Amino acid sequence: MYTPKIKEELIHELYLLKKKTGKAITKLANEAIREYLKRIKEENNE
């Protein structure tokens, strides 16, 4: 399985958000990726 390297500054931002929301970093990352993919699909009328 592909395991991408997430840039350190993004990890730091996710960590701060984790502290604020109480959500796991993996959950936050998954939510962000899903929203991004949804927006791209909508922009491309898919």
PDBQT receptor file of N, H, CA, C and O in Angstrom, charges set to zero:
ATOM      1  N   MET A   1       0.838  -1.173   0.000  1.00  0.00    +0.000 N 
ATOM      2  CA  MET A   1       0.000   0.000   0.000  1.00  0.00    +0.000 C 
ATOM      3  C   MET A   1       0.888   1.243   0.000  1.00  0.00    +0.000 C 
ATOM      4  O   MET A   1       1.952   1.263   0.619  1.00  0.00    +0.000 OA
ATOM      5  N   TYR A   2       0.439   2.259  -0.694  1.00  0.00    +0.000 N 
ATOM      6  H   TYR A   2      -0.425   2.242  -1.197  1.00  0.00    +0.000 HD
ATOM      7  CA  TYR A   2       1.164   3.524  -0.803  1.00  0.00    +0.000 C 
ATOM      8  C   TYR A   2       1.051   4.300   0.509  1.00  0.00    +0.000 C 
ATOM      9  O   TYR A   2      -0.049   4.497   1.026  1.00  0.00    +0.000 OA
ATOM     10  N   THR A   3       2.173   4.733   1.034  1.00  0.00    +0.000 N 
ATOM     11  H   THR A   3       3.066   4.573   0.614  1.00  0.00    +0.000 HD
ATOM     12  CA  THR A   3       2.196   5.523   2.268  1.00  0.00    +0.000 C 
ATOM     13  C   THR A   3       2.914   6.834   1.987  1.00  0.00    +0.000 C 
ATOM     14  O   THR A   3       4.143   6.891   2.028  1.00  0.00    +0.000 OA
ATOM     15  N   PRO A   4       2.155   7.888   1.701  1.00  0.00    +0.000 N 
ATOM     16  CA  PRO A   4       2.789   9.159   1.351  1.00  0.00    +0.000 C 
ATOM     17  C   PRO A   4       3.415   9.844   2.558  1.00  0.00    +0.000 C 
ATOM     18  O   PRO A   4       2.977   9.658   3.693  1.00  0.00    +0.000 OA
ATOM     19  N   LYS A   5       4.438  10.630   2.296  1.00  0.00    +0.000 N 
ATOM     20  H   LYS A   5       4.795  10.781   1.374  1.00  0.00    +0.000 HD
ATOM     21  CA  LYS A   5       5.085  11.436   3.332  1.00  0.00    +0.000 C 
ATOM     22  C   LYS A   5       4.381  12.787   3.362  1.00  0.00    +0.000 C 
ATOM     23  O   LYS A   5       4.324  13.490   2.353  1.00  0.00    +0.000 OA
ATOM     24  N   ILE A   6       3.850  13.141   4.517  1.00  0.00    +0.000 N 
ATOM     25  H   ILE A   6       3.896  12.570   5.336  1.00  0.00    +0.000 HD
ATOM     26  CA  ILE A   6       3.181  14.429   4.673  1.00  0.00    +0.000 C 
ATOM     27  C   ILE A   6       4.207  15.430   5.177  1.00  0.00    +0.000 C 
ATOM     28  O   ILE A   6       4.965  15.143   6.103  1.00  0.00    +0.000 OA
ATOM     29  N   LYS A   7       4.226  16.597   4.567  1.00  0.00    +0.000 N 
ATOM     30  H   LYS A   7       3.610  16.830   3.815  1.00  0.00    +0.000 HD
ATOM     31  CA  LYS A   7       5.197  17.628   4.937  1.00  0.00    +0.000 C 
ATOM     32  C   LYS A   7       5.050  18.007   6.406  1.00  0.00    +0.000 C 
ATOM     33  O   LYS A   7       3.945  18.068   6.945  1.00  0.00    +0.000 OA
ATOM     34  N   GLU A   8       6.193  18.259   7.036  1.00  0.00    +0.000 N 
ATOM     35  H   GLU A   8       7.091  18.210   6.597  1.00  0.00    +0.000 HD
ATOM     36  CA  GLU A   8       6.246  18.541   8.469  1.00  0.00    +0.000 C 
ATOM     37  C   GLU A   8       5.359  19.718   8.882  1.00  0.00    +0.000 C 
ATOM     38  O   GLU A   8       4.706  19.671   9.925  1.00  0.00    +0.000 OA
ATOM     39  N   GLU A   9       5.339  20.780   8.056  1.00  0.00    +0.000 N 
ATOM     40  H   GLU A   9       5.869  20.818   7.209  1.00  0.00    +0.000 HD
ATOM     41  CA  GLU A   9       4.513  21.935   8.424  1.00  0.00    +0.000 C 
ATOM     42  C   GLU A   9       3.020  21.606   8.394  1.00  0.00    +0.000 C 
ATOM     43  O   GLU A   9       2.237  22.185   9.147  1.00  0.00    +0.000 OA
ATOM     44  N   LEU A  10       2.629  20.673   7.522  1.00  0.00    +0.000 N 
ATOM     45  H   LEU A  10       3.265  20.202   6.911  1.00  0.00    +0.000 HD
ATOM     46  CA  LEU A  10       1.228  20.253   7.492  1.00  0.00    +0.000 C 
ATOM     47  C   LEU A  10       0.888  19.401   8.713  1.00  0.00    +0.000 C 
ATOM     48  O   LEU A  10      -0.212  19.492   9.257  1.00  0.00    +0.000 OA
ATOM     49  N   ILE A  11       1.836  18.581   9.132  1.00  0.00    +0.000 N 
ATOM     50  H   ILE A  11       2.730  18.507   8.690  1.00  0.00    +0.000 HD
ATOM     51  CA  ILE A  11       1.633  17.779  10.338  1.00  0.00    +0.000 C 
ATOM     52  C   ILE A  11       1.438  18.704  11.538  1.00  0.00    +0.000 C 
ATOM     53  O   ILE A  11       0.581  18.465  12.389  1.00  0.00    +0.000 OA
ATOM     54  N   HIS A  12       2.243  19.758  11.591  1.00  0.00    +0.000 N 
ATOM     55  H   HIS A  12       2.939  19.952  10.900  1.00  0.00    +0.000 HD
ATOM     56  CA  HIS A  12       2.121  20.713  12.699  1.00  0.00    +0.000 C 
ATOM     57  C   HIS A  12       0.739  21.367  12.698  1.00  0.00    +0.000 C 
ATOM     58  O   HIS A  12       0.111  21.498  13.748  1.00  0.00    +0.000 OA
ATOM     59  N   GLU A  13       0.269  21.775  11.522  1.00  0.00    +0.000 N 
ATOM     60  H   GLU A  13       0.780  21.668  10.668  1.00  0.00    +0.000 HD
ATOM     61  CA  GLU A  13      -1.065  22.381  11.420  1.00  0.00    +0.000 C 
ATOM     62  C   GLU A  13      -2.151  21.387  11.828  1.00  0.00    +0.000 C 
ATOM     63  O   GLU A  13      -3.101  21.747  12.523  1.00  0.00    +0.000 OA
ATOM     64  N   LEU A  14      -2.006  20.140  11.393  1.00  0.00    +0.000 N 
ATOM     65  H   LEU A  14      -1.234  19.847  10.829  1.00  0.00    +0.000 HD
ATOM     66  CA  LEU A  14      -2.975  19.111  11.776  1.00  0.00    +0.000 C 
ATOM     67  C   LEU A  14      -2.946  18.865  13.281  1.00  0.00    +0.000 C 
ATOM     68  O   LEU A  14      -3.987  18.657  13.904  1.00  0.00    +0.000 OA
ATOM     69  N   TYR A  15      -1.753  18.889  13.858  1.00  0.00    +0.000 N 
ATOM     70  H   TYR A  15      -0.907  19.058  13.351  1.00  0.00    +0.000 HD
ATOM     71  CA  TYR A  15      -1.619  18.694  15.305  1.00  0.00    +0.000 C 
ATOM     72  C   TYR A  15      -2.341  19.803  16.075  1.00  0.00    +0.000 C 
ATOM     73  O   TYR A  15      -3.041  19.535  17.051  1.00  0.00    +0.000 OA
ATOM     74  N   LEU A  16      -2.165  21.042  15.630  1.00  0.00    +0.000 N 
ATOM     75  H   LEU A  16      -1.596  21.259  14.837  1.00  0.00    +0.000 HD
ATOM     76  CA  LEU A  16      -2.845  22.158  16.288  1.00  0.00    +0.000 C 
ATOM     77  C   LEU A  16      -4.361  22.010  16.175  1.00  0.00    +0.000 C 
ATOM     78  O   LEU A  16      -5.093  22.277  17.128  1.00  0.00    +0.000 OA
ATOM     79  N   LEU A  17      -4.819  21.583  15.002  1.00  0.00    +0.000 N 
ATOM     80  H   LEU A  17      -4.224  21.366  14.228  1.00  0.00    +0.000 HD
ATOM     81  CA  LEU A  17      -6.249  21.370  14.798  1.00  0.00    +0.000 C 
ATOM     82  C   LEU A  17      -6.759  20.212  15.654  1.00  0.00    +0.000 C 
ATOM     83  O   LEU A  17      -7.876  20.257  16.170  1.00  0.00    +0.000 OA
ATOM     84  N   LYS A  18      -5.936  19.177  15.798  1.00  0.00    +0.000 N 
ATOM     85  H   LYS A  18      -5.029  19.139  15.379  1.00  0.00    +0.000 HD
ATOM     86  CA  LYS A  18      -6.276  18.039  16.652  1.00  0.00    +0.000 C 
ATOM     87  C   LYS A  18      -6.495  18.499  18.086  1.00  0.00    +0.000 C 
ATOM     88  O   LYS A  18      -7.457  18.092  18.736  1.00  0.00    +0.000 OA
ATOM     89  N   LYS A  19      -5.605  19.343  18.572  1.00  0.00    +0.000 N 
ATOM     90  H   LYS A  19      -4.823  19.675  18.044  1.00  0.00    +0.000 HD
ATOM     91  CA  LYS A  19      -5.732  19.852  19.939  1.00  0.00    +0.000 C 
ATOM     92  C   LYS A  19      -7.008  20.677  20.102  1.00  0.00    +0.000 C 
ATOM     93  O   LYS A  19      -7.658  20.633  21.146  1.00  0.00    +0.000 OA
ATOM     94  N   LYS A  20      -7.353  21.422  19.066  1.00  0.00    +0.000 N 
ATOM     95  H   LYS A  20      -6.825  21.458  18.218  1.00  0.00    +0.000 HD
ATOM     96  CA  LYS A  20      -8.534  22.288  19.120  1.00  0.00    +0.000 C 
ATOM     97  C   LYS A  20      -9.836  21.491  19.024  1.00  0.00    +0.000 C 
ATOM     98  O   LYS A  20     -10.804  21.789  19.723  1.00  0.00    +0.000 OA
ATOM     99  N   THR A  21      -9.855  20.469  18.149  1.00  0.00    +0.000 N 
ATOM    100  H   THR A  21      -9.068  20.227  17.581  1.00  0.00    +0.000 HD
ATOM    101  CA  THR A  21     -11.092  19.731  17.878  1.00  0.00    +0.000 C 
ATOM    102  C   THR A  21     -11.226  18.425  18.652  1.00  0.00    +0.000 C 
ATOM    103  O   THR A  21     -12.335  17.937  18.870  1.00  0.00    +0.000 OA
ATOM    104  N   GLY A  22     -10.088  17.858  19.067  1.00  0.00    +0.000 N 
ATOM    105  H   GLY A  22      -9.187  18.254  18.890  1.00  0.00    +0.000 HD
ATOM    106  CA  GLY A  22     -10.118  16.557  19.735  1.00  0.00    +0.000 C 
ATOM    107  C   GLY A  22     -10.177  15.385  18.771  1.00  0.00    +0.000 C 
ATOM    108  O   GLY A  22     -10.251  14.232  19.197  1.00  0.00    +0.000 OA
ATOM    109  N   LYS A  23     -10.144  15.673  17.464  1.00  0.00    +0.000 N 
ATOM    110  H   LYS A  23     -10.084  16.610  17.119  1.00  0.00    +0.000 HD
ATOM    111  CA  LYS A  23     -10.179  14.613  16.453  1.00  0.00    +0.000 C 
ATOM    112  C   LYS A  23      -8.764  14.100  16.187  1.00  0.00    +0.000 C 
ATOM    113  O   LYS A  23      -7.789  14.838  16.333  1.00  0.00    +0.000 OA
ATOM    114  N   ALA A  24      -8.664  12.837  15.800  1.00  0.00    +0.000 N 
ATOM    115  H   ALA A  24      -9.456  12.238  15.683  1.00  0.00    +0.000 HD
ATOM    116  CA  ALA A  24      -7.368  12.248  15.457  1.00  0.00    +0.000 C 
ATOM    117  C   ALA A  24      -6.814  12.894  14.189  1.00  0.00    +0.000 C 
ATOM    118  O   ALA A  24      -7.569  13.310  13.309  1.00  0.00    +0.000 OA
ATOM    119  N   ILE A  25      -5.491  12.971  14.109  1.00  0.00    +0.000 N 
ATOM    120  H   ILE A  25      -4.878  12.633  14.824  1.00  0.00    +0.000 HD
ATOM    121  CA  ILE A  25      -4.840  13.561  12.934  1.00  0.00    +0.000 C 
ATOM    122  C   ILE A  25      -5.225  12.803  11.670  1.00  0.00    +0.000 C 
ATOM    123  O   ILE A  25      -5.464  13.423  10.634  1.00  0.00    +0.000 OA
ATOM    124  N   THR A  26      -5.289  11.484  11.733  1.00  0.00    +0.000 N 
ATOM    125  H   THR A  26      -5.094  10.980  12.574  1.00  0.00    +0.000 HD
ATOM    126  CA  THR A  26      -5.664  10.711  10.542  1.00  0.00    +0.000 C 
ATOM    127  C   THR A  26      -7.088  11.043  10.103  1.00  0.00    +0.000 C 
ATOM    128  O   THR A  26      -7.366  11.122   8.906  1.00  0.00    +0.000 OA
ATOM    129  N   LYS A  27      -7.986  11.234  11.060  1.00  0.00    +0.000 N 
ATOM    130  H   LYS A  27      -7.760  11.169  12.032  1.00  0.00    +0.000 HD
ATOM    131  CA  LYS A  27      -9.369  11.598  10.718  1.00  0.00    +0.000 C 
ATOM    132  C   LYS A  27      -9.402  12.974  10.060  1.00  0.00    +0.000 C 
ATOM    133  O   LYS A  27     -10.094  13.166   9.060  1.00  0.00    +0.000 OA
ATOM    134  N   LEU A  28      -8.662  13.928  10.611  1.00  0.00    +0.000 N 
ATOM    135  H   LEU A  28      -8.100  13.773  11.423  1.00  0.00    +0.000 HD
ATOM    136  CA  LEU A  28      -8.602  15.269  10.028  1.00  0.00    +0.000 C 
ATOM    137  C   LEU A  28      -8.024  15.226   8.614  1.00  0.00    +0.000 C 
ATOM    138  O   LEU A  28      -8.539  15.884   7.710  1.00  0.00    +0.000 OA
ATOM    139  N   ALA A  29      -6.959  14.455   8.426  1.00  0.00    +0.000 N 
ATOM    140  H   ALA A  29      -6.541  13.921   9.161  1.00  0.00    +0.000 HD
ATOM    141  CA  ALA A  29      -6.336  14.348   7.106  1.00  0.00    +0.000 C 
ATOM    142  C   ALA A  29      -7.309  13.715   6.111  1.00  0.00    +0.000 C 
ATOM    143  O   ALA A  29      -7.434  14.187   4.981  1.00  0.00    +0.000 OA
ATOM    144  N   ASN A  30      -7.989  12.659   6.522  1.00  0.00    +0.000 N 
ATOM    145  H   ASN A  30      -7.887  12.275   7.440  1.00  0.00    +0.000 HD
ATOM    146  CA  ASN A  30      -8.965  12.008   5.641  1.00  0.00    +0.000 C 
ATOM    147  C   ASN A  30     -10.097  12.957   5.270  1.00  0.00    +0.000 C 
ATOM    148  O   ASN A  30     -10.514  13.001   4.113  1.00  0.00    +0.000 OA
ATOM    149  N   GLU A  31     -10.596  13.715   6.238  1.00  0.00    +0.000 N 
ATOM    150  H   GLU A  31     -10.258  13.680   7.178  1.00  0.00    +0.000 HD
ATOM    151  CA  GLU A  31     -11.663  14.681   5.962  1.00  0.00    +0.000 C 
ATOM    152  C   GLU A  31     -11.195  15.742   4.967  1.00  0.00    +0.000 C 
ATOM    153  O   GLU A  31     -11.929  16.104   4.047  1.00  0.00    +0.000 OA
ATOM    154  N   ALA A  32      -9.987  16.229   5.153  1.00  0.00    +0.000 N 
ATOM    155  H   ALA A  32      -9.391  15.935   5.900  1.00  0.00    +0.000 HD
ATOM    156  CA  ALA A  32      -9.447  17.261   4.262  1.00  0.00    +0.000 C 
ATOM    157  C   ALA A  32      -9.291  16.723   2.841  1.00  0.00    +0.000 C 
ATOM    158  O   ALA A  32      -9.631  17.407   1.876  1.00  0.00    +0.000 OA
ATOM    159  N   ILE A  33      -8.784  15.514   2.716  1.00  0.00    +0.000 N 
ATOM    160  H   ILE A  33      -8.508  14.959   3.500  1.00  0.00    +0.000 HD
ATOM    161  CA  ILE A  33      -8.590  14.914   1.391  1.00  0.00    +0.000 C 
ATOM    162  C   ILE A  33      -9.937  14.673   0.715  1.00  0.00    +0.000 C 
ATOM    163  O   ILE A  33     -10.094  14.948  -0.474  1.00  0.00    +0.000 OA
ATOM    164  N   ARG A  34     -10.906  14.161   1.468  1.00  0.00    +0.000 N 
ATOM    165  H   ARG A  34     -10.779  13.937   2.434  1.00  0.00    +0.000 HD
ATOM    166  CA  ARG A  34     -12.245  13.931   0.901  1.00  0.00    +0.000 C 
ATOM    167  C   ARG A  34     -12.865  15.227   0.394  1.00  0.00    +0.000 C 
ATOM    168  O   ARG A  34     -13.418  15.268  -0.705  1.00  0.00    +0.000 OA
ATOM    169  N   GLU A  35     -12.773  16.287   1.198  1.00  0.00    +0.000 N 
ATOM    170  H   GLU A  35     -12.324  16.253   2.091  1.00  0.00    +0.000 HD
ATOM    171  CA  GLU A  35     -13.326  17.579   0.789  1.00  0.00    +0.000 C 
ATOM    172  C   GLU A  35     -12.623  18.108  -0.460  1.00  0.00    +0.000 C 
ATOM    173  O   GLU A  35     -13.269  18.645  -1.360  1.00  0.00    +0.000 OA
ATOM    174  N   TYR A  36     -11.316  17.957  -0.511  1.00  0.00    +0.000 N 
ATOM    175  H   TYR A  36     -10.791  17.521   0.220  1.00  0.00    +0.000 HD
ATOM    176  CA  TYR A  36     -10.547  18.409  -1.670  1.00  0.00    +0.000 C 
ATOM    177  C   TYR A  36     -10.983  17.646  -2.921  1.00  0.00    +0.000 C 
ATOM    178  O   TYR A  36     -11.241  18.254  -3.960  1.00  0.00    +0.000 OA
ATOM    179  N   LEU A  37     -11.064  16.325  -2.825  1.00  0.00    +0.000 N 
ATOM    180  H   LEU A  37     -10.854  15.831  -1.981  1.00  0.00    +0.000 HD
ATOM    181  CA  LEU A  37     -11.461  15.514  -3.979  1.00  0.00    +0.000 C 
ATOM    182  C   LEU A  37     -12.882  15.839  -4.425  1.00  0.00    +0.000 C 
ATOM    183  O   LEU A  37     -13.161  15.892  -5.623  1.00  0.00    +0.000 OA
ATOM    184  N   LYS A  38     -13.775  16.057  -3.473  1.00  0.00    +0.000 N 
ATOM    185  H   LYS A  38     -13.549  16.015  -2.500  1.00  0.00    +0.000 HD
ATOM    186  CA  LYS A  38     -15.155  16.433  -3.798  1.00  0.00    +0.000 C 
ATOM    187  C   LYS A  38     -15.180  17.751  -4.563  1.00  0.00    +0.000 C 
ATOM    188  O   LYS A  38     -15.880  17.877  -5.567  1.00  0.00    +0.000 OA
ATOM    189  N   ARG A  39     -14.415  18.734  -4.087  1.00  0.00    +0.000 N 
ATOM    190  H   ARG A  39     -13.846  18.632  -3.271  1.00  0.00    +0.000 HD
ATOM    191  CA  ARG A  39     -14.382  20.047  -4.738  1.00  0.00    +0.000 C 
ATOM    192  C   ARG A  39     -13.812  19.944  -6.148  1.00  0.00    +0.000 C 
ATOM    193  O   ARG A  39     -14.338  20.566  -7.072  1.00  0.00    +0.000 OA
ATOM    194  N   ILE A  40     -12.757  19.176  -6.324  1.00  0.00    +0.000 N 
ATOM    195  H   ILE A  40     -12.330  18.671  -5.574  1.00  0.00    +0.000 HD
ATOM    196  CA  ILE A  40     -12.147  19.006  -7.649  1.00  0.00    +0.000 C 
ATOM    197  C   ILE A  40     -13.147  18.354  -8.604  1.00  0.00    +0.000 C 
ATOM    198  O   ILE A  40     -13.282  18.781  -9.750  1.00  0.00    +0.000 OA
ATOM    199  N   LYS A  41     -13.845  17.319  -8.132  1.00  0.00    +0.000 N 
ATOM    200  H   LYS A  41     -13.735  16.972  -7.200  1.00  0.00    +0.000 HD
ATOM    201  CA  LYS A  41     -14.842  16.655  -8.978  1.00  0.00    +0.000 C 
ATOM    202  C   LYS A  41     -15.949  17.621  -9.383  1.00  0.00    +0.000 C 
ATOM    203  O   LYS A  41     -16.382  17.624 -10.535  1.00  0.00    +0.000 OA
ATOM    204  N   GLU A  42     -16.410  18.441  -8.437  1.00  0.00    +0.000 N 
ATOM    205  H   GLU A  42     -16.059  18.438  -7.501  1.00  0.00    +0.000 HD
ATOM    206  CA  GLU A  42     -17.462  19.412  -8.743  1.00  0.00    +0.000 C 
ATOM    207  C   GLU A  42     -16.976  20.448  -9.751  1.00  0.00    +0.000 C 
ATOM    208  O   GLU A  42     -17.722  20.841 -10.649  1.00  0.00    +0.000 OA
ATOM    209  N   GLU A  43     -15.737  20.889  -9.608  1.00  0.00    +0.000 N 
ATOM    210  H   GLU A  43     -15.132  20.571  -8.879  1.00  0.00    +0.000 HD
ATOM    211  CA  GLU A  43     -15.179  21.871 -10.539  1.00  0.00    +0.000 C 
ATOM    212  C   GLU A  43     -15.040  21.308 -11.943  1.00  0.00    +0.000 C 
ATOM    213  O   GLU A  43     -15.140  22.038 -12.929  1.00  0.00    +0.000 OA
ATOM    214  N   ASN A  44     -14.807  19.993 -12.026  1.00  0.00    +0.000 N 
ATOM    215  H   ASN A  44     -14.726  19.400 -11.225  1.00  0.00    +0.000 HD
ATOM    216  CA  ASN A  44     -14.649  19.341 -13.325  1.00  0.00    +0.000 C 
ATOM    217  C   ASN A  44     -15.947  18.706 -13.813  1.00  0.00    +0.000 C 
ATOM    218  O   ASN A  44     -15.949  17.948 -14.783  1.00  0.00    +0.000 OA
ATOM    219  N   ASN A  45     -17.046  19.019 -13.136  1.00  0.00    +0.000 N 
ATOM    220  H   ASN A  45     -17.044  19.634 -12.348  1.00  0.00    +0.000 HD
ATOM    221  CA  ASN A  45     -18.375  18.507 -13.506  1.00  0.00    +0.000 C 
ATOM    222  C   ASN A  45     -18.417  16.994 -13.623  1.00  0.00    +0.000 C 
ATOM    223  O   ASN A  45     -18.990  16.457 -14.571  1.00  0.00    +0.000 OA
ATOM    224  N   GLU A  46     -17.821  16.313 -12.677  1.00  0.00    +0.000 N 
ATOM    225  H   GLU A  46     -17.356  16.750 -11.906  1.00  0.00    +0.000 HD
ATOM    226  CA  GLU A  46     -17.833  14.840 -12.693  1.00  0.00    +0.000 C 
ATOM    227  C   GLU A  46     -18.933  14.298 -11.829  1.00  0.00    +0.000 C 
ATOM    228  O   GLU A  46     -19.093  13.082 -11.724  1.00  0.00    +0.000 OA
TER     229      GLU A  46
